[in-house]
């Protein structure tokens, strides 16, 4: 995982050249990554899916912060019948141009085996390293946005199992349990375990609209609930999510943690689209970002974003931010 960004870049560059030769014009799949349409899809065929992405940005707050960011993700999936293996690695590297300091955040987001195929089975079981089913957790803006992202609201213990049931029409219900391999910091040497549940409902009268409610709790005392609404229509995507978290070990008058996130992603029109994101973290900050993205030669995208972050605590001054860079998606 140390060199995931380099590997994603090299892998994507080599395969994009191959993709041009073979006439690919979208996300790369090694073999078919989907079931054929029809009443009797061929589930005996093995499928290998690969999807690398890489964002490289330069960010400034017009004061003292000038950083370079690299964000890389690599997804690999192997599918055979009702069984599948999934892996996804993540890397975020920040290089400060002011102090020459480098911060590297890398981890495996997903390394799990799944029994059941969403297109064939009402029930699915996933075992291994995975995020617990909770909330929406969708970031329409990648790259340097991770300088400010509030990922802690979706963090969970590393290893566990989750089960899901889908009626293939409107409803999906998921539940999960996970545990850390080591005791959590400041937990009195207690190993953290967590359970969660999520309910998803698709509105048939509003095509592309999904409502999500979630709840989770761990043995250390943290409890959180969340609700989200997602609407996708004609290439545009609207999402709104709210999460509230409380630690039962805190005093009764202690501040709760709360995230409110709203975003709107427009459709591509003449090779460009706009994205707006607003995020409010109670007692921490408020952040508004506007990003414009342009399609370049496949698989490159160029973007320019400007935003304003207002601090709700004493962690620093209010600031304007600007970042720009390239994305590579296969």
C-alpha positions in Angstrom: 0.0 0.0 0.0 3.0 2.3 0.3 3.1 3.0 -3.4 -0.6 2.6 -4.3 -0.7 6.0 -6.0 2.3 5.2 -8.2 0.9 1.8 -9.0 -2.6 3.1 -9.9 -1.0 5.8 -12.1 1.2 3.3 -13.9 -1.5 0.7 -14.1 -4.1 3.2 -15.5 -1.6 4.7 -18.0 -0.7 1.3 -19.4 -4.3 0.1 -19.6 -5.6 3.3 -21.1 -3.2 2.8 -24.0 -4.5 -0.7 -24.4 -8.0 0.6 -24.0 -7.6 3.0 -27.0 -6.4 0.1 -29.1 -9.4 -2.1 -28.2 -11.9 0.7 -28.4 -12.9 1.0 -24.7 -14.5 4.2 -23.8 -15.5 3.8 -20.2 -14.6 2.1 -16.9 -12.2 -0.8 -17.6 -13.4 -4.3 -17.0 -11.2 -7.4 -17.4 -13.8 -9.8 -18.6 -17.5 -9.1 -18.2 -18.2 -7.4 -14.9 -22.0 -7.7 -15.1 -24.6 -10.4 -15.7 -26.1 -10.6 -19.2 -29.7 -9.4 -19.5 -32.4 -12.0 -19.9 -34.2 -14.6 -17.8 -31.3 -17.1 -17.6 -28.0 -15.2 -17.2 -24.8 -17.3 -17.4 -23.5 -17.5 -13.8 -20.9 -20.1 -14.6 -18.6 -17.6 -16.3 -15.8 -16.2 -14.1 -15.5 -12.4 -14.1 -12.6 -10.2 -13.1 -13.3 -6.5 -12.4 -10.7 -3.8 -12.0 -11.2 -0.1 -11.4 -8.3 2.3 -10.5 -8.7 6.0 -9.9 -6.1 8.7 -9.2 -6.5 12.4 -8.3 -3.6 14.8 -8.2 -4.3 18.3 -6.8 -2.6 21.5 -5.7 -4.4 23.4 -2.9 -4.0 26.8 -1.3 -5.8 28.8 1.3 -4.2 32.1 0.1 -2.4 32.4 3.5 0.0 29.8 4.8 -1.3 26.5 3.5 0.0 25.3 0.1 -0.2 21.5 -0.4 0.0 18.9 -3.0 -2.4 16.0 -2.8 -2.5 12.5 -4.2 -5.6 10.4 -3.7 -5.6 6.9 -5.2 -8.1 4.0 -5.1 -7.8 0.5 -6.6 -10.7 -1.9 -6.7 -10.3 -5.5 -7.7 -13.2 -8.0 -7.8 -13.4 -11.7 -8.7 -16.8 -13.2 -9.4 -17.8 -16.8 -10.0 -21.4 -17.9 -9.7 -22.8 -16.9 -6.3 -19.4 -16.3 -4.8 -17.1 -13.2 -5.1 -13.9 -11.7 -3.6 -13.5 -8.0 -3.2 -10.5 -5.8 -2.5 -10.2 -2.0 -2.4 -7.2 0.0 -1.3 -7.0 3.7 -0.5 -4.2 6.2 -0.2 -4.1 9.9 0.5 -0.7 11.7 0.5 -0.3 15.3 1.4 3.0 17.2 0.7 3.3 20.6 2.3 5.1 23.1 0.1 5.7 25.4 3.1 7.5 23.0 5.4 8.3 20.1 3.1 6.4 17.8 5.4 4.7 14.7 4.1 1.6 13.0 5.6 0.6 9.6 4.2 -2.7 7.9 5.0 -3.1 4.5 3.5 -5.3 1.5 4.4 -7.3 -1.3 2.9 -11.0 -0.3 2.7 -12.3 -3.7 1.6 -10.9 -7.3 1.6 -13.9 -9.6 1.9 -15.6 -12.7 0.5 -19.3 -12.5 -0.4 -21.9 -15.2 -0.8 -24.7 -14.2 -3.0 -25.1 -12.1 -6.1 -27.2 -8.9 -5.9 -28.7 -9.7 -9.3 -29.6 -13.3 -8.5 -30.1 -13.7 -4.7 -32.4 -12.0 -2.2 -29.9 -12.7 0.6 -26.2 -11.8 0.7 -23.5 -12.5 3.3 -20.1 -10.7 3.3 -17.3 -11.7 5.6 -13.9 -10.0 6.0 -12.5 -6.5 6.3 -15.3 -4.1 5.3 -17.1 -0.9 6.4 -20.2 -1.7 8.4 -23.5 -0.8 6.7 -24.2 2.7 7.9 -25.4 5.9 6.1 -24.8 7.0 2.6 -21.1 8.0 2.8 -20.8 9.5 -0.7 -18.2 12.1 -1.6 -19.0 13.8 -4.9 -15.7 15.7 -4.7 -12.5 13.7 -4.4 -8.8 14.8 -4.4 -7.8 17.7 -2.1 -11.3 17.6 -0.5 -9.9 14.9 1.8 -7.9 17.7 3.5 -11.3 18.7 5.1 -13.4 15.5 4.9 -15.1 14.3 8.1 -14.5 10.5 7.6 -14.7 9.8 11.3 -18.5 9.7 11.2 -18.4 6.5 9.1 -15.4 4.7 10.7 -16.0 1.3 12.2 -14.0 -1.6 13.5 -12.1 -3.4 10.8 -13.2 -7.1 10.6 -16.6 -8.5 10.7 -19.7 -9.9 8.8 -22.7 -8.2 7.3 -25.9 -9.7 5.9 -28.4 -8.1 3.6 -31.9 -8.9 2.2 -33.4 -7.3 -0.9 -36.9 -7.7 -2.3 -35.6 -6.5 -5.8 -38.4 -3.9 -5.8 -38.3 -1.3 -3.1 -36.7 -2.5 0.1 -33.2 -3.5 1.2 -32.3 -4.3 4.8 -28.7 -4.7 6.1 -27.1 -5.5 9.4 -23.5 -6.1 10.5 -21.1 -6.8 13.3 -17.4 -6.0 13.4 -14.4 -6.0 15.8 -11.0 -4.4 15.9 -8.0 -6.7 16.1 -6.4 -4.4 18.8 -7.9 -2.5 21.7 -9.0 1.0 20.9 -6.9 4.0 22.2 -8.3 5.4 25.5 -10.6 2.5 25.9 -9.1 1.0 29.0 -7.5 -1.9 27.0 -11.0 -2.9 25.8 -11.3 -4.3 22.3 -13.9 -2.3 20.3 -16.9 -4.1 18.7 -19.7 -2.5 16.9 -23.1 -3.4 15.4 -25.1 -1.5 12.8 -28.3 -1.7 10.8 -29.4 0.1 7.7 -32.8 0.3 5.9 -33.1 1.4 2.3 -36.3 2.3 0.5 -36.7 3.1 -3.2 -39.7 5.3 -4.2 -41.4 3.7 -7.2 -43.3 7.0 -7.9 -40.0 9.0 -7.9 -37.7 7.1 -10.2 -34.1 7.2 -8.9 -35.0 8.3 -5.4 -33.7 6.3 -2.3 -34.3 7.0 1.4 -31.8 5.5 4.0 -32.0 5.3 7.7 -29.2 3.8 9.9 -28.2 3.2 13.5 -25.0 1.9 15.0 -23.4 1.4 18.5 -20.2 0.1 20.0 -19.2 -1.4 23.3 -17.2 1.6 24.2 -20.3 3.8 24.5 -20.6 5.6 21.1 -24.1 5.7 19.6 -25.1 7.2 16.2 -28.1 7.5 14.0 -28.4 8.8 10.4 -30.8 9.5 7.6 -30.1 10.3 3.9 -31.9 11.0 0.7 -30.5 10.3 -2.7 -32.0 11.3 -6.1 -30.5 10.4 -9.5 -32.2 11.7 -12.7 -30.9 12.3 -16.2 -27.2 12.4 -15.2 -27.7 14.7 -12.2 -27.3 13.6 -8.6 -28.7 15.1 -5.4 -27.9 13.9 -1.9 -28.6 15.0 1.6 -27.3 13.3 4.7 -27.4 13.9 8.5 -25.7 11.9 11.2 -25.8 12.5 15.0 -23.4 10.8 17.3 -23.2 10.7 21.1 -20.8 9.0 23.6 -22.7 7.6 26.6 -19.5 8.0 28.7 -19.6 11.8 28.3 -21.4 14.0 30.7 -25.1 14.7 30.1 -24.3 18.3 29.1 -21.5 17.4 26.7 -21.8 18.5 23.1 -23.1 15.9 20.6 -21.4 15.4 17.2 -23.4 16.1 14.1 -22.8 16.1 10.4 -25.0 17.7 7.8 -24.0 17.2 4.1 -25.7 18.4 1.0 -24.5 18.1 -2.6 -25.7 18.5 -6.1 -23.8 17.1 -9.1 -25.0 18.3 -12.5 -25.0 16.3 -15.7 -22.2 16.6 -18.3 -23.1 19.2 -20.9 -20.7 19.7 -23.7 -18.0 17.9 -21.8 -18.3 19.8 -18.5 -20.3 19.6 -15.3 -20.7 21.5 -12.0 -20.7 20.1 -8.4 -21.8 22.0 -5.3 -21.1 20.6 -1.8 -22.1 22.0 1.6 -21.0 20.4 4.9 -21.7 21.5 8.4 -20.1 19.7 11.3 -21.5 20.8 14.7 -19.0 22.7 16.9 -16.3 22.2 14.3 -16.8 23.9 10.9 -19.0 24.8 7.9 -17.6 24.3 4.4 -19.0 25.2 1.0 -17.3 24.0 -2.2 -18.0 24.7 -5.9 -16.2 22.5 -8.5 -16.2 22.7 -12.2 -15.0 19.6 -14.1 -14.1 19.1 -17.7 -13.6 15.9 -19.7 -10.2 15.5 -21.3 -8.9 12.7 -23.5 -10.0 9.4 -22.0 -9.4 8.7 -19.1 -8.4 12.2 -17.9 -10.5 14.8 -16.3 -9.5 18.4 -15.2 -11.2 20.2 -12.3 -11.1 23.6 -10.6 -12.7 24.1 -7.2 -13.1 27.1 -4.9 -14.6 27.0 -1.4 -15.0 28.8 2.0 -14.5 27.1 5.4 -15.8 28.8 8.5 -14.5 27.5 11.8 -16.9 26.9 14.6 -14.2 26.1 17.1 -10.8 27.7 18.1 -8.9 25.4 15.7 -7.9 28.2 13.2 -9.1 31.2 11.2 -11.8 31.2 8.6 -10.4 30.7 5.1 -11.0 30.6 1.4 -9.5 27.6 -0.4 -8.8 26.8 -4.0 -7.6 23.6 -5.6 -7.1 22.4 -9.1 -5.8 19.2 -10.7 -6.3 16.1 -12.8 -8.3 12.9 -12.3 -7.6 9.7 -14.0 -10.4 7.1 -14.0 -10.6 3.7 -15.6 
